[in-house]
């Protein structure tokens, strides 16, 4: 199954350049998702600003497997050509540099998953629906039109999810209400107010049981930690989920304040035996200490600070793996840290090539466990050895606090 997804992913990998004439600033995903029959109907608003004068056309990225019905600018229908996994759009005006262009794209279809499972209609338990996304690195375009590059974060986003009223739909940021449509469906409205990369926008839909607690980050302030878990697994997982609170405290003290304190952190269980650091709501198919620490560390390194391109993925994965080492050191002392580093070092020694990924057309090269994860982690271990602890952790906090775009 995984090989089938990877093979279908490969057809997207021509020499890719996003539309450098525009800067994406906002996404609103308004999606209606049905299960058995599986179907997605979407209306996605994308706001962009022109980076040039006299802009008369642009393109967004979107899989040819989906059908684009129409595109509106205000109330005007625009001409478009959907080919080569791009939507080439002819604008009805000429736009100057800095001008906002707000387009609404209507589409439908059944997403064909690529990569690690960009959009999955799955199930759990007694054939209960479990619908989820894992868009990293290139899979966003399988289910919504976007500018498919991590370098162009939007300033904010909304995700509205209409689904059966027997299910709960989860996404980034905070809930802005649940609308009863009177036809056996609910629309869950989620709003994210922080900059976000396209691949970190996510959804997870199932018959979730919800388990919440609060991370108290000052004497008078707290942040919700929300866990959306398959009902059959919740009681067994509560002791592991509770560890998130102590990890939030540990990593806040180590890296600086949790980056999305005005919203939330949490987990949404999904059907892959892995984790994905979707912003404010990691998708999780396993809940051991290492994976919880890894995905939580990503909220700083990957989500707040995001690699500009996939060649530099070690800035996400090496740092998140080092977060596991920091957790082991806090939980087990120096021996726990040393054991983790010893095992990681053994893997890093088998890595082939530089931590800068030379072939980003190969998903297994980008996410090489020995190189991007283990060797990236060991680079940070080495830096700590060179600088000493106080300077090293000051470097981490300074890096996180720096708002400059590299």
C-alpha positions in Angstrom: 0.0 0.0 0.0 2.8 2.4 0.9 4.6 1.6 -2.3 1.5 2.4 -4.3 1.2 5.8 -2.6 4.9 6.5 -3.3 4.7 5.5 -6.9 1.6 7.7 -7.5 3.5 10.5 -5.8 6.4 10.2 -8.2 4.4 11.4 -11.2 4.2 14.9 -9.6 8.0 15.2 -9.5 8.9 17.3 -12.5 11.2 20.2 -12.0 9.0 22.3 -9.8 8.8 26.0 -9.2 5.9 27.7 -7.4 4.4 30.9 -8.8 7.0 33.4 -7.7 4.9 36.3 -8.9 2.5 36.0 -6.0 2.7 35.8 -2.2 0.0 33.7 -0.6 -1.4 35.3 2.6 -4.6 33.4 3.6 -6.4 30.1 3.0 -10.0 29.3 3.8 -10.9 25.7 3.2 -14.7 25.1 3.2 -15.0 21.3 2.7 -17.9 18.9 2.6 -16.7 15.3 3.2 -18.8 12.2 3.0 -17.8 8.6 3.9 -19.1 5.6 2.0 -19.5 7.0 -0.6 -16.2 8.7 -0.1 -16.3 12.2 -1.6 -14.9 15.7 -1.2 -16.6 18.9 -2.3 -14.5 22.0 -1.7 -14.7 25.8 -1.9 -11.3 27.2 -1.1 -10.5 30.9 -0.8 -6.9 31.9 -1.4 -5.7 35.5 -0.8 -2.4 36.4 -2.4 -0.6 39.7 -3.1 1.1 40.4 -6.4 4.8 40.7 -6.3 5.0 42.4 -9.7 3.3 45.2 -11.6 0.8 44.3 -14.4 0.0 40.8 -13.1 -2.7 39.4 -15.4 -2.4 35.6 -14.7 -1.2 33.3 -11.9 -1.2 29.6 -11.0 -1.9 27.5 -8.0 -1.0 23.9 -7.5 -3.7 21.3 -7.5 -3.9 17.6 -8.5 -5.3 16.7 -11.9 -7.2 13.9 -10.1 -9.7 16.5 -8.8 -12.2 18.4 -10.9 -12.2 22.2 -10.7 -15.8 23.5 -11.4 -15.3 27.3 -11.4 -13.2 30.1 -10.0 -14.5 33.5 -8.8 -12.9 36.9 -8.3 -15.6 38.8 -6.5 -18.6 37.6 -8.4 -16.8 37.3 -11.8 -16.1 33.9 -13.3 -12.5 33.6 -14.4 -11.0 31.5 -17.2 -8.7 28.8 -16.1 -6.8 25.7 -17.4 -6.3 22.8 -15.0 -3.3 20.7 -16.2 0.1 19.4 -15.1 -1.2 19.5 -11.5 -1.6 23.3 -11.7 -4.5 25.7 -12.2 -3.5 28.4 -14.6 -5.8 31.3 -14.0 -6.5 34.3 -16.2 -7.3 37.4 -14.1 -10.0 39.9 -15.2 -7.8 42.9 -14.1 -4.2 43.9 -14.1 -2.8 43.9 -10.6 0.0 46.1 -9.3 2.7 45.0 -6.9 1.3 44.7 -3.3 -2.4 44.4 -4.5 -4.5 41.7 -2.9 -6.1 39.0 -5.1 -8.8 37.0 -3.5 -10.0 34.0 -5.5 -12.5 31.3 -4.6 -12.0 27.9 -6.2 -14.8 25.4 -6.4 -14.0 21.7 -6.9 -14.9 18.1 -6.2 -13.6 14.6 -6.4 -12.1 11.7 -4.5 -8.5 12.5 -3.5 -5.9 10.1 -4.7 -3.3 9.8 -1.9 0.4 10.2 -2.5 3.5 10.3 -0.3 2.7 9.0 3.2 -1.1 9.2 2.7 -2.0 12.8 1.9 -5.7 12.2 2.2 -7.1 8.9 3.5 -10.7 7.6 3.8 -9.9 5.0 6.5 -11.6 3.2 9.4 -10.9 1.9 12.8 -12.6 -0.3 15.4 -15.9 -1.7 14.1 -15.6 0.0 10.7 -15.9 3.5 12.2 -14.8 6.2 9.8 -11.3 7.7 10.2 -10.6 10.4 7.6 -7.3 12.2 7.8 -4.5 14.0 6.0 -0.7 13.9 6.1 0.4 16.4 3.5 4.2 16.5 4.1 6.0 17.0 1.8 4.0 17.6 -1.4 0.6 16.1 -0.7 -1.5 19.3 -0.1 -2.4 19.5 -3.7 -4.2 16.1 -3.5 -7.0 17.7 -1.5 -6.8 21.5 -1.7 -5.4 24.1 -4.1 -2.5 26.0 -2.7 1.0 27.4 -3.3 2.8 24.1 -2.7 6.0 25.3 -1.1 7.0 25.5 2.6 8.7 28.9 2.0 5.4 30.8 1.5 3.5 30.8 4.8 0.1 32.4 4.9 -0.6 34.8 7.8 -3.7 32.9 9.0 -6.1 30.2 7.9 -9.6 28.9 8.4 -10.8 25.3 7.9 -14.5 24.6 7.9 -15.4 20.9 7.8 -18.9 19.6 7.1 -19.4 15.9 7.9 -21.9 13.5 9.5 -23.2 14.6 12.8 -22.0 11.3 14.2 -18.4 12.5 13.8 -16.1 15.1 15.1 -13.9 17.2 12.7 -10.6 18.6 14.0 -8.1 21.1 12.5 -5.6 23.8 13.3 -6.1 26.6 15.8 -9.3 27.3 17.8 -12.9 26.3 17.3 -15.1 29.2 16.0 -18.4 27.3 16.3 -20.3 24.3 15.1 -23.2 24.8 12.7 -26.0 22.3 12.5 -27.0 22.1 8.9 -30.3 20.3 9.7 -29.6 17.5 7.3 -27.7 15.1 9.5 -24.4 17.0 9.1 -22.5 19.5 11.2 -19.9 22.1 10.1 -16.9 22.5 12.4 -15.3 25.9 12.0 -11.6 26.1 13.0 -9.5 29.3 12.8 -5.7 29.6 13.0 -4.4 33.1 13.7 -0.6 32.3 13.3 1.5 32.1 10.2 1.3 28.5 8.8 3.0 26.5 6.0 0.7 24.8 3.5 1.7 21.3 4.5 0.8 21.9 8.2 -2.9 22.6 7.5 -4.7 19.4 8.4 -7.9 17.6 9.1 -8.9 14.6 11.1 -12.4 13.3 11.3 -13.7 10.3 13.3 -16.1 9.4 16.2 -13.6 10.8 18.6 -13.7 10.8 22.4 -12.2 14.0 23.7 -9.8 14.3 26.6 -8.8 17.8 27.6 -6.5 19.3 30.3 -4.7 22.6 30.6 -1.0 23.6 30.5 -0.5 26.3 33.1 2.3 28.4 31.6 2.2 31.2 34.2 0.7 32.0 37.5 -2.5 33.3 35.9 -2.5 31.8 32.3 -3.2 28.4 30.9 -3.6 26.9 27.4 -5.9 24.0 26.5 -4.3 20.6 25.6 -6.9 18.7 23.6 -6.8 15.1 22.7 -9.2 13.5 20.1 -8.8 9.8 20.5 -10.6 6.7 19.1 -13.0 5.8 22.0 -11.7 2.2 22.3 -8.2 3.5 23.0 -8.7 6.5 25.3 -8.6 5.0 28.7 -5.4 3.1 28.0 -3.7 6.2 26.5 -4.6 8.7 29.2 -1.3 8.2 31.2 0.7 8.8 28.0 -1.3 11.8 27.0 -0.8 13.3 30.5 2.9 13.4 29.9 2.3 16.1 27.3 1.9 18.6 30.1 5.3 18.0 31.6 6.9 18.0 28.1 5.3 21.4 27.4 6.9 22.7 30.5 10.3 21.1 29.8 10.4 22.4 26.2 9.1 25.8 27.0 11.9 26.2 29.6 14.4 24.8 27.0 13.4 26.5 23.7 11.3 29.5 24.9 7.5 29.8 25.2 5.3 27.4 23.3 4.8 29.2 19.9 1.0 29.0 19.8 0.0 29.8 23.3 -3.1 31.8 22.2 -4.6 28.7 20.6 -3.9 25.1 21.8 -1.8 22.0 21.6 -3.2 18.6 21.1 -3.3 15.2 19.4 -5.7 13.7 16.9 -5.5 9.9 16.5 -5.2 8.8 12.9 -4.5 5.6 10.9 -0.8 5.7 10.3 1.7 4.2 12.8 3.6 7.5 13.0 3.2 11.1 14.0 2.8 14.3 12.0 3.3 17.7 13.5 0.3 19.5 12.1 0.3 23.0 13.7 -1.3 23.0 17.1 -2.8 19.5 16.6 -0.3 16.6 15.9 -1.8 13.6 14.1 -0.8 10.5 16.0 -0.9 6.8 15.3 1.4 5.9 18.2 1.8 7.5 21.6 5.1 6.4 23.1 7.4 9.0 24.9 9.6 9.5 21.9 6.9 10.2 19.4 5.0 12.6 21.7 8.3 14.5 22.5 9.3 14.5 18.8 6.0 15.9 17.4 5.8 18.5 20.3 9.3 19.7 19.6 8.3 20.2 16.0 5.9 22.9 17.1 9.0 25.1 17.6 11.2 23.5 15.0 9.2 22.8 11.9 6.0 24.8 12.6 7.1 28.1 14.1 10.5 27.9 12.3 10.0 26.1 9.0 12.6 25.0 6.5 12.5 27.1 3.3 12.8 24.1 1.1 13.0 20.3 1.5 16.7 20.3 1.0 17.0 21.7 4.5 14.5 19.3 6.2 17.1 18.5 8.9 16.2 21.8 10.4 12.8 20.2 11.2 13.7 16.6 11.8 17.1 16.8 13.3 15.9 19.3 15.9 12.8 17.3 16.7 14.9 14.2 17.1 17.2 16.1 19.5 14.0 17.0 21.4 13.7 13.3 22.2 17.2 13.4 23.6 16.3 16.4 25.8 13.3 14.5 27.1 15.3 11.4 27.9 17.8 13.6 29.8 15.1 15.2 31.8 13.3 11.9 32.6 16.3 9.6 33.1 19.3 11.8 33.7 22.5 12.0 31.8 22.6 8.2 31.3 19.3 8.4 29.5 20.6 11.2 27.3 23.8 9.2 26.6 22.0 6.0 25.7 19.7 7.9 23.3 22.7 9.6 21.7 24.6 6.3 21.5 21.8 4.7 19.5 21.2 7.7 17.4 24.9 8.0 16.6 25.0 4.4 15.4 22.3 5.2 12.9 23.9 8.5 11.9 27.1 6.7 11.1 25.3 4.7 8.4 23.9 7.8 6.7 25.0 8.4 3.1 25.6 11.9 2.1 25.3 15.4 3.6 22.3 16.4 5.8 21.5 18.8 3.0 19.2 16.7 0.8 20.4 16.7 -2.7 17.5 14.7 -4.3 14.2 16.2 -3.1 12.4 14.3 -5.9 12.7 11.2 -3.8 10.6 11.2 -0.7 12.7 8.5 1.0 15.8 10.7 0.5 14.0 13.7 2.2 12.9 11.6 5.1 15.9 9.4 5.5 15.9 8.3 9.1 19.6 7.9 9.3 20.5 11.2 7.7 17.7 13.9 8.2 16.8 12.6 11.6 19.7 10.8 13.2 22.6 12.7 11.6 20.8 16.0 12.1 20.4 15.2 15.7 24.0 14.4 16.1 25.1 17.7 14.6 23.2 19.4 17.5 24.8 17.0 20.0 28.2 18.0 18.5 27.4 21.7 18.7 26.4 21.3 22.4 29.7 19.5 23.0 31.7 22.4 21.4 29.9 25.3 23.0 29.0 23.9 26.4 25.5 23.7 27.8 24.8 27.3 28.7 25.8 28.7 25.3 24.1 25.8 23.4 20.7 26.4 25.1 21.1 30.1 24.7 21.6 29.5 21.0 18.4 27.4 20.8 16.3 30.1 22.6 17.8 32.9 20.4 17.2 30.9 17.2 13.5 30.4 18.2 13.0 34.0 19.2 14.5 35.4 16.0 11.7 36.5 13.7 13.9 37.4 10.7 13.2 35.4 7.5 16.4 33.7 6.4 
